Amino acid sequence: MKNNTSRELLQIQPTMLEDLGPDDNLSSGRFGTVCLKKFRSTPVAVKYLESSSVKEVQREASFLDKCCHINLPIIFGVNTMQKPYFIVAEFYGNGSFKALTLRELLHKDEEHIKSYVNGPEYWLHLSFQITDSICYLHTMGVLHNDIKTDNIVVSVSPVNVITPILIDFSKATLISEGKIKVLTAAEKDRYRKEHMQIAPELIEGTHPQSVKSDIYSLGIVFASIYKFTKYKPIKELAKKSLMPFQTRCTSSEILAILMDLMKV
C-alpha cells in the first residue's frame, strides 16, 4: 500500500465482547463466521477466522486498518493471541440490529425497496459510492478480489438513507502481488457457473488479479442492480465494466462516467 505507516492493532480479548441476543450470527462462509456483539457499549461485527493463521488474520486486518473511506469498514481491533482468532469491525445495519446486504436488498419486493430508495437516480448515487470505495482501494495499491452483492452491506440510517459498505477483505492483495489462477478444465467450468463475478481472464489464467479484474466483478454488481431497476444508465456502466480485458475501463474511468451521469 502507498501508506507504509503502521500501528499496532488493539488486541481485544473474548471477555471484552458482550452478547446482544441469542441469535447473533450475521453470516457464515468459507473463511469464517460473522457474529453481532457489543464492544464498549457499541454494536460490532466480529469475524471469527477458525481456519486462518495469525499471519492471515493480521494481513486482512492491516488492509482494513490502513484504509479510511466512508464506504469501507472501520476496524476496532483483533484477537491473535488465542483461538478462535477474530477481527472486530463496526456493525452496519439498522436500529433493530439487522444487517442487510445489497443482494438481499435487490431480492426484496419493490414496495419494500421504495422505503429505502427514492427514485431510480438514487441507484447512480449508490453505484458512485461503491465505485469510489474501489477506486480509493486501487489508489492505495490494493485489490479487493471478491466484489459481489453479498460483500456489500447496506447501512440504514434512522431516516432510511442507505449507505453501501464494501466488506470482507479476506481475499485482498496488493496490486503488485496479483496472482495468476491455475485451474483445471473442470474447475474452470465450476467457476463460470458458481462464481460469475470472477473475471474470465482469471479463470483462463491469461492475466493475474488486477484493477481490471476488480472492475469486471463490479460490472456484475451493476448488472444485478440493472436487472432490478431497468435503469439504462446502470446498464451502460455494466457494459463498460464487462468489456474484454484490453478495452475494459479502470475504476477511475468508471468513476468519471458516473460523475458525468450524476450531473445530467
C-alpha positions as a Markdown table, in Angstrom:
| # | Residue | x | y | z |
|---|---|---|---|---|
| 1 | Met | 0.0 | 0.0 | 0.0 |
| 2 | Lys | 1.2 | 3.5 | -0.6 |
| 3 | Asn | 0.7 | 4.4 | 3.0 |
| 4 | Asn | 3.5 | 2.5 | 4.7 |
| 5 | Thr | 2.9 | 3.7 | 8.2 |
| 6 | Ser | 1.6 | 1.1 | 10.6 |
| 7 | Arg | 0.3 | 0.9 | 14.1 |
| 8 | Glu | -0.2 | -2.0 | 16.4 |
| 9 | Leu | -3.8 | -3.0 | 16.3 |
| 10 | Leu | -5.7 | -3.2 | 19.6 |
| 11 | Gln | -5.8 | -6.8 | 21.0 |
| 12 | Ile | -9.4 | -7.5 | 22.0 |
| 13 | Gln | -9.9 | -10.3 | 24.5 |
| 14 | Pro | -13.0 | -12.5 | 24.0 |
| 15 | Thr | -14.2 | -11.5 | 27.5 |
| 16 | Met | -14.4 | -7.9 | 26.3 |
| 17 | Leu | -17.2 | -8.8 | 23.9 |
| 18 | Glu | -20.8 | -9.0 | 25.1 |
| 19 | Asp | -23.7 | -10.9 | 23.5 |
| 20 | Leu | -26.5 | -8.8 | 22.0 |
| 21 | Gly | -29.0 | -11.7 | 21.8 |
| 22 | Pro | -29.4 | -15.4 | 21.3 |
| 23 | Asp | -29.3 | -15.2 | 17.5 |
| 24 | Asp | -26.2 | -13.2 | 16.9 |
| 25 | Asn | -25.0 | -15.0 | 13.7 |
| 26 | Leu | -24.8 | -12.5 | 10.9 |
| 27 | Ser | -23.3 | -14.7 | 8.2 |
| 28 | Ser | -21.2 | -17.8 | 7.6 |
| 29 | Gly | -18.8 | -18.6 | 4.8 |
| 30 | Arg | -15.6 | -20.4 | 3.8 |
| 31 | Phe | -13.4 | -18.0 | 5.6 |
| 32 | Gly | -15.3 | -17.7 | 8.9 |
| 33 | Thr | -18.4 | -16.7 | 10.8 |
| 34 | Val | -19.5 | -13.1 | 11.5 |
| 35 | Cys | -21.4 | -12.5 | 14.7 |
| 36 | Leu | -23.1 | -9.5 | 16.2 |
| 37 | Lys | -21.6 | -8.5 | 19.5 |
| 38 | Lys | -21.2 | -5.4 | 21.7 |
| 39 | Phe | -17.7 | -3.9 | 22.4 |
| 40 | Arg | -17.5 | -0.9 | 24.8 |
| 41 | Ser | -21.3 | -0.4 | 24.5 |
| 42 | Thr | -21.1 | -0.3 | 20.7 |
| 43 | Pro | -22.6 | -2.9 | 18.4 |
| 44 | Val | -19.8 | -4.6 | 16.4 |
| 45 | Ala | -19.4 | -7.3 | 13.7 |
| 46 | Val | -16.9 | -9.9 | 14.9 |
| 47 | Lys | -15.4 | -12.1 | 12.2 |
| 48 | Tyr | -14.2 | -15.4 | 13.6 |
| 49 | Leu | -11.5 | -16.9 | 11.4 |
| 50 | Glu | -11.3 | -20.5 | 12.6 |
| 51 | Ser | -9.0 | -21.9 | 10.0 |
| 52 | Ser | -6.8 | -18.9 | 9.4 |
| 53 | Ser | -3.3 | -18.4 | 10.7 |
| 54 | Val | -2.2 | -15.4 | 12.8 |
| 55 | Lys | -0.4 | -14.0 | 9.7 |
| 56 | Glu | -3.5 | -14.3 | 7.6 |
| 57 | Val | -5.7 | -12.5 | 10.2 |
| 58 | Gln | -3.1 | -9.8 | 10.6 |
| 59 | Arg | -2.9 | -9.3 | 6.9 |
| 60 | Glu | -6.7 | -8.9 | 6.5 |
| 61 | Ala | -6.8 | -6.6 | 9.5 |
| 62 | Ser | -4.0 | -4.5 | 8.1 |
| 63 | Phe | -5.8 | -3.7 | 4.9 |
| 64 | Leu | -8.8 | -2.5 | 6.9 |
| 65 | Asp | -6.7 | -0.5 | 9.3 |
| 66 | Lys | -4.8 | 1.4 | 6.6 |
| 67 | Cys | -7.9 | 2.3 | 4.6 |
| 68 | Cys | -10.1 | 5.3 | 5.5 |
| 69 | His | -13.2 | 5.7 | 3.4 |
| 70 | Ile | -16.9 | 6.2 | 4.3 |
| 71 | Asn | -17.8 | 3.2 | 2.3 |
| 72 | Leu | -15.2 | 0.8 | 3.8 |
| 73 | Pro | -15.4 | -0.8 | 7.2 |
| 74 | Ile | -13.9 | 0.7 | 10.4 |
| 75 | Ile | -11.8 | -1.8 | 12.4 |
| 76 | Phe | -11.7 | -1.7 | 16.2 |
| 77 | Gly | -9.1 | -4.4 | 16.8 |
| 78 | Val | -8.2 | -8.1 | 16.6 |
| 79 | Asn | -7.6 | -11.2 | 18.6 |
| 80 | Thr | -4.5 | -13.1 | 17.5 |
| 81 | Met | -3.4 | -14.2 | 21.0 |
| 82 | Gln | -5.7 | -17.3 | 21.3 |
| 83 | Lys | -8.1 | -19.2 | 19.1 |
| 84 | Pro | -10.5 | -18.6 | 17.6 |
| 85 | Tyr | -8.8 | -15.6 | 16.1 |
| 86 | Phe | -11.1 | -12.8 | 15.2 |
| 87 | Ile | -11.4 | -9.2 | 13.7 |
| 88 | Val | -13.7 | -6.7 | 15.3 |
| 89 | Ala | -15.2 | -4.1 | 13.0 |
| 90 | Glu | -18.1 | -1.6 | 13.1 |
| 91 | Phe | -21.6 | -3.1 | 12.7 |
| 92 | Tyr | -23.5 | -1.8 | 9.7 |
| 93 | Gly | -27.3 | -2.3 | 9.9 |
| 94 | Asn | -30.4 | -0.7 | 11.1 |
| 95 | Gly | -31.8 | 0.2 | 14.5 |
| 96 | Ser | -33.1 | -3.3 | 15.0 |
| 97 | Phe | -29.6 | -4.7 | 14.7 |
| 98 | Lys | -30.4 | -6.3 | 11.4 |
| 99 | Ala | -27.8 | -6.4 | 8.7 |
| 100 | Leu | -28.8 | -6.2 | 5.0 |
| 101 | Thr | -26.6 | -7.0 | 2.0 |
| 102 | Leu | -27.1 | -5.4 | -1.4 |
| 103 | Arg | -28.0 | -8.9 | -2.7 |
| 104 | Glu | -30.8 | -9.1 | -0.1 |
| 105 | Leu | -32.0 | -5.6 | -0.8 |
| 106 | Leu | -32.3 | -6.4 | -4.5 |
| 107 | His | -34.3 | -9.5 | -3.8 |
| 108 | Lys | -36.9 | -7.7 | -1.7 |
| 109 | Asp | -40.2 | -6.7 | -3.2 |
| 110 | Glu | -40.4 | -3.3 | -5.0 |
| 111 | Glu | -42.6 | -1.7 | -2.3 |
| 112 | His | -40.1 | -2.6 | 0.4 |
| 113 | Ile | -37.2 | -1.2 | -1.6 |
| 114 | Lys | -39.1 | 2.1 | -2.1 |
| 115 | Ser | -38.9 | 2.6 | 1.6 |
| 116 | Tyr | -35.1 | 2.8 | 1.2 |
| 117 | Val | -34.6 | 4.1 | -2.3 |
| 118 | Asn | -36.4 | 7.2 | -3.6 |
| 119 | Gly | -36.3 | 7.2 | -7.4 |
| 120 | Pro | -34.0 | 5.3 | -9.9 |
| 121 | Glu | -31.4 | 8.1 | -9.9 |
| 122 | Tyr | -30.5 | 7.1 | -6.3 |
| 123 | Trp | -29.1 | 3.9 | -7.7 |
| 124 | Leu | -26.5 | 6.1 | -9.5 |
| 125 | His | -25.5 | 7.6 | -6.2 |
| 126 | Leu | -25.2 | 4.2 | -4.6 |
| 127 | Ser | -23.2 | 2.9 | -7.6 |
| 128 | Phe | -21.0 | 6.0 | -7.3 |
| 129 | Gln | -20.3 | 5.3 | -3.6 |
| 130 | Ile | -19.3 | 1.6 | -4.3 |
| 131 | Thr | -17.1 | 2.6 | -7.2 |
| 132 | Asp | -15.5 | 5.4 | -5.2 |
| 133 | Ser | -14.5 | 3.0 | -2.5 |
| 134 | Ile | -13.0 | 0.6 | -5.1 |
| 135 | Cys | -11.2 | 3.5 | -6.8 |
| 136 | Tyr | -9.8 | 4.5 | -3.4 |
| 137 | Leu | -8.5 | 1.0 | -2.8 |
| 138 | His | -6.8 | 0.9 | -6.2 |
| 139 | Thr | -5.2 | 4.3 | -5.5 |
| 140 | Met | -3.9 | 2.8 | -2.2 |
| 141 | Gly | -2.5 | -0.1 | -4.2 |
| 142 | Val | -5.0 | -2.7 | -3.0 |
| 143 | Leu | -7.2 | -5.2 | -4.9 |
| 144 | His | -10.3 | -6.4 | -3.2 |
| 145 | Asn | -10.6 | -9.6 | -5.3 |
| 146 | Asp | -14.1 | -10.5 | -4.1 |
| 147 | Ile | -16.5 | -7.7 | -5.1 |
| 148 | Lys | -20.1 | -9.0 | -5.2 |
| 149 | Thr | -23.5 | -8.1 | -3.9 |
| 150 | Asp | -23.1 | -10.4 | -0.9 |
| 151 | Asn | -20.0 | -8.4 | 0.1 |
| 152 | Ile | -21.7 | -5.0 | 0.1 |
| 153 | Val | -23.6 | -4.3 | 3.3 |
| 154 | Val | -26.3 | -1.7 | 3.3 |
| 155 | Ser | -26.2 | 0.6 | 6.3 |
| 156 | Val | -29.6 | 2.2 | 7.0 |
| 157 | Ser | -29.9 | 5.5 | 8.9 |
| 158 | Pro | -32.8 | 6.4 | 11.2 |
| 159 | Val | -34.4 | 8.2 | 8.2 |
| 160 | Asn | -33.9 | 5.3 | 5.9 |
| 161 | Val | -31.0 | 6.7 | 4.0 |
| 162 | Ile | -28.8 | 3.8 | 2.8 |
| 163 | Thr | -25.1 | 3.7 | 2.5 |
| 164 | Pro | -23.2 | 0.8 | 0.9 |
| 165 | Ile | -20.2 | -0.6 | 2.7 |
| 166 | Leu | -17.8 | -2.9 | 0.9 |
| 167 | Ile | -16.8 | -5.7 | 3.3 |
| 168 | Asp | -14.7 | -8.9 | 3.5 |
| 169 | Phe | -11.1 | -8.3 | 2.8 |
| 170 | Ser | -10.1 | -12.0 | 3.2 |
| 171 | Lys | -9.0 | -12.2 | -0.5 |
| 172 | Ala | -7.5 | -8.8 | -0.8 |
| 173 | Thr | -3.9 | -8.4 | -2.1 |
| 174 | Leu | -1.6 | -5.6 | -3.1 |
| 175 | Ile | -1.9 | -4.8 | -6.8 |
| 176 | Ser | 1.8 | -5.6 | -7.1 |
| 177 | Glu | 1.1 | -9.1 | -5.7 |
| 178 | Gly | -1.8 | -10.1 | -8.0 |
| 179 | Lys | -1.8 | -13.8 | -8.7 |
| 180 | Ile | -2.5 | -15.9 | -11.7 |
| 181 | Lys | -5.0 | -18.7 | -11.2 |
| 182 | Val | -4.1 | -22.2 | -12.5 |
| 183 | Leu | -7.3 | -24.2 | -12.9 |
| 184 | Thr | -8.2 | -27.5 | -14.4 |
| 185 | Ala | -10.9 | -27.7 | -17.1 |
| 186 | Ala | -13.4 | -28.9 | -14.5 |
| 187 | Glu | -12.5 | -26.1 | -12.1 |
| 188 | Lys | -12.9 | -23.5 | -14.9 |
| 189 | Asp | -16.5 | -24.8 | -15.6 |
| 190 | Arg | -17.3 | -24.7 | -11.9 |
| 191 | Tyr | -16.0 | -21.1 | -11.6 |
| 192 | Arg | -18.1 | -19.9 | -14.6 |
| 193 | Lys | -21.2 | -21.5 | -13.1 |
| 194 | Glu | -20.8 | -20.7 | -9.4 |
| 195 | His | -18.6 | -17.5 | -9.4 |
| 196 | Met | -19.9 | -15.3 | -12.1 |
| 197 | Gln | -18.1 | -12.3 | -10.5 |
| 198 | Ile | -14.7 | -13.7 | -11.4 |
| 199 | Ala | -13.2 | -12.1 | -14.5 |
| 200 | Pro | -12.8 | -14.5 | -17.5 |
| 201 | Glu | -9.0 | -13.7 | -17.8 |
| 202 | Leu | -8.6 | -15.0 | -14.2 |
| 203 | Ile | -10.5 | -18.2 | -14.9 |
| 204 | Glu | -8.5 | -18.8 | -18.1 |
| 205 | Gly | -5.2 | -17.9 | -16.4 |
| 206 | Thr | -4.1 | -15.4 | -19.0 |
| 207 | His | -3.7 | -12.5 | -16.6 |
| 208 | Pro | -3.1 | -12.0 | -12.9 |
| 209 | Gln | -5.5 | -10.4 | -10.5 |
| 210 | Ser | -5.6 | -6.7 | -11.4 |
| 211 | Val | -7.6 | -3.4 | -11.3 |
| 212 | Lys | -9.5 | -4.6 | -14.3 |
| 213 | Ser | -10.5 | -7.9 | -12.7 |
| 214 | Asp | -11.9 | -6.0 | -9.8 |
| 215 | Ile | -13.9 | -3.8 | -12.3 |
| 216 | Tyr | -15.3 | -6.9 | -14.0 |
| 217 | Ser | -16.6 | -8.0 | -10.6 |
| 218 | Leu | -18.1 | -4.5 | -10.2 |
| 219 | Gly | -19.7 | -4.9 | -13.6 |
| 220 | Ile | -21.6 | -7.9 | -12.3 |
| 221 | Val | -22.8 | -5.8 | -9.4 |
| 222 | Phe | -24.0 | -3.2 | -11.8 |
| 223 | Ala | -25.8 | -5.9 | -13.9 |
| 224 | Ser | -27.6 | -7.1 | -10.7 |
| 225 | Ile | -28.7 | -3.5 | -10.0 |
| 226 | Tyr | -29.9 | -3.0 | -13.6 |
| 227 | Lys | -31.8 | -6.3 | -13.5 |
| 228 | Phe | -33.9 | -4.9 | -10.7 |
| 229 | Thr | -34.2 | -1.3 | -11.7 |
| 230 | Lys | -34.2 | -1.4 | -15.5 |
| 231 | Tyr | -32.4 | 2.0 | -15.3 |
| 232 | Lys | -30.5 | 2.3 | -18.6 |
| 233 | Pro | -27.5 | 4.3 | -17.3 |
| 234 | Ile | -26.7 | 1.4 | -14.9 |
| 235 | Lys | -26.9 | -1.0 | -17.9 |
| 236 | Glu | -24.2 | 1.2 | -19.7 |
| 237 | Leu | -22.0 | 1.0 | -16.6 |
| 238 | Ala | -22.3 | -2.7 | -16.6 |
| 239 | Lys | -21.4 | -2.9 | -20.3 |
| 240 | Lys | -18.2 | -0.8 | -19.9 |
| 241 | Ser | -17.2 | -2.8 | -16.8 |
| 242 | Leu | -17.7 | -6.2 | -18.5 |
| 243 | Met | -15.7 | -5.5 | -21.7 |
| 244 | Pro | -12.8 | -7.8 | -22.7 |
| 245 | Phe | -9.7 | -7.2 | -20.7 |
| 246 | Gln | -7.9 | -4.9 | -23.2 |
| 247 | Thr | -10.8 | -2.5 | -23.6 |
| 248 | Arg | -12.3 | -2.7 | -20.1 |
| 249 | Cys | -12.4 | 0.5 | -18.1 |
| 250 | Thr | -10.4 | 1.2 | -14.9 |
| 251 | Ser | -12.0 | 2.2 | -11.7 |
| 252 | Ser | -11.1 | 5.9 | -12.2 |
| 253 | Glu | -12.7 | 5.8 | -15.7 |
| 254 | Ile | -15.9 | 4.2 | -14.3 |
| 255 | Leu | -16.0 | 6.8 | -11.6 |
| 256 | Ala | -15.6 | 9.7 | -14.1 |
| 257 | Ile | -18.5 | 8.2 | -16.1 |
| 258 | Leu | -20.7 | 8.1 | -13.0 |
| 259 | Met | -19.8 | 11.7 | -12.1 |
| 260 | Asp | -20.9 | 12.8 | -15.6 |
| 261 | Leu | -24.2 | 10.8 | -15.4 |
| 262 | Met | -25.0 | 12.4 | -12.0 |
| 263 | Lys | -24.6 | 15.9 | -13.5 |
| 264 | Val | -27.4 | 15.2 | -16.0 |
